[in-house]
Amino acid sequence: LLKQLREAKLKGRGGAFFSTATKWKACKNADSQKKYIICNADEGEPGTFKDKSLLNNYPGLIIEGMVLAAFISGAKNGFIYLRAEYNYLLKKLESTLIEFKEKGYLGKNILGIENFNFKIKIEVGAGAYVCGAETALIESLEGYRGEPRIRKHFPTENGYLGSSTIVNNVETFAMASRIIELGNNF
């Protein structure tokens, strides 16, 4: 799966354009007892609505991308950090999570794979533009004021609660899902 992402040259869609395969591999190889997946759905850039459109029309594609990241990295828990102004999408996202769990795509032993356990919780942001930055978002999830951390480590080394964490935005998870689904035909 990492090879497919690397060959597709998928880069994060959050602005830094960092290699998704490199980030996910770093989390996979991290010596961290707990690992987390965070979907940054705090789209605060003025005039930008791509994430809102994907969340509204293809919520399963984003969740599937998060599940793939969890499978690759070994993460057991994930968060969708939803922009406060997108609160009206909350029910749709929650019902999609329920559907995924009922079909065996979330929860314990996903798709019958022993010890592949992953759950996702939705957290609604407080409407702070700065929480679009991954370390500010992590601070907010931890219950602190959403301010960027001084960058000593990448989140894959020391992220949520000091554990290895993958933070990607909505579009990156959706694209990862499509790349894996389509394989060489992407």
Buried (B, 14 or more C-beta within 10 A) or exposed (E): BEEBBBEBEBBBBBEEEBBBBBBBBBBBEBEBEBBBBBBBBBBBEEEEEBBBEBBBEBBBBBBBBBBBBBBBBBBBBBBBBBBEBBEEBBEEBEEBBEBBBEEEBBBEEBEEEEEBBBEBEBBBBEEBBBBBBBBBBBBBBEEEEBBBBEEEEBBBBBBBEEBBBBBBBBBBBBBBBBBBEEEEEE
